[in-house]
Amino acid sequence: MKAILLVICASTITLADIPDYKFPDGFLFGAATASYQVEGGWNEDGKGENIWDRGLHDHADWVADNSNGDIACDSYHKYKEDVQLLKDLGVNYYRFSISWSRVLPTGKADQVNQAGIDYYNNLIDELLANGIEPYVTMFHWDLPQPLQDEGGWPERKLADYFVDYARVLFKNFGDRVKYWMTVNEITQICEGGYSGGTFAPFITNPGVGGYECTHTVLLAHGRTYRLYESDYKAEQNGQVGIAIDSSWHEPNNPDNESDQQASEVDMQMNYGWFVNPIVYGNYPDVMIERVKANSLAEGFPQSRLPEFTADEQEMMKGTFDFLGLNHYTSDKVYFADEGAGDHPSHWADTGVIGVIDPSWPGSASDWLKEVPWGINRLLVWIKNHYDNPPVVITENGFSDYGQLDDYDRADYYKRYLYEILKAINEEECNVIGYTAWSLMDNFEWMAGYTQRFGMHYVDFDDPDRPRTRKLSSYVYNNIITTRHVDWDYYPDWPPTQENKN
Ligand code: PNW
């Protein structure tokens, strides 16, 4: 609250000058989690091993607190409590992901694990019984280990396995699930998993692994969209999208033409990389040119960036009903004189340096600074480059150390949601939904449980994993029910018995 007033005073605007925009009718609100981060039950009832199980069992010391997702929030057993939290929060939908190896223990569709199907049937039915729509991510990073043993995502046959998996999901859940996202964040899956080695399966192959992985994942996405279209859409009448993450890359000096170009190149090389094929059928021209030029200069006989055939381009084009956008933060960018990293690498191909403005407020995660206007500029960029597609914000959120009076998270939500309101009302951006990350504290990948993103506190020292509402959950509920940002609203704190819900 204090911080908001300070910002407002500094720019000599008063609250009265700020238009009180409303979220349009039909705009939906949700909260998100992902299977490995919340479920636990890592080897229960026939679930197979995935690459995060394997990676973190083998290398406990790679995670900040030596933890893993073996038990996590224990949502495998506590899903009914999770649905109650969602109900009290007042959301329209719950974005969760399905664990591929819980449904198909080997990754392949010849062996379906009925206990896994039952678990998701129960969760979906419990949500619908409480008036909450399921928004399902098919793949949020937890690849079945046997498919990694065959080479993982850089192998094209993984697209076949993914489409087989998607068919199992449409068949079993498509009568009730109307919103599907194929995958979550290709950058993190591919650059993290197969170029930089920072995420499972921890493979280091910069400048090559990430491009090969991305190519397969994009084909898997496109073919899954076409499968739904041809075999399921008429009967099930749902929508298929994808969740792609992007920061906003602001020109370091907004008046400098070179920095403006660096911003455009960085956006194309880190977001257009995935969205251009889905909207227009191919990688952005600037990306094709840059990777080819670097590859040849490095001595490769051809570009390290794989090519789509003409048929594949035709297949890929227009494979989305909505674009899911995961957005947390921004940076300021300029062209690097000497290249932006070692060759070969995606950094070097991009050729752009990103820096953080020291005046931007921080979080518990060093990569996450609070830059609310960044989401506004990003939404305008998307509108202008892709003909104003329907956008669902599929993740947005803030990390701290787990305090219940999480004013910083509450203010982050207010400021980002207000910038989204401005994008809708002043720029006519076609934003149709917003998803807060996260419903509750959960396993934050290599940070373990040391960084908390939840609107509910989870006590990971207690075997029951009790959940407790944080202040931000009341603020988010207030935004959902009043359909605008009330800058003055904070619940009485600590909550009394009467105002608890
Ligand atoms: C997302 N970045 O990952 C994931 O989808 C979630 O599983 C995760 O818990 C959440 O964000 C918070 O980290 C990202 O560096 C990780 O810009 C890092 C970045 C973006 C997204």
Residues whose N, C-alpha, C, O or C-beta is under 5 A from the ligand:
A	BS01	PNW	D245 W367
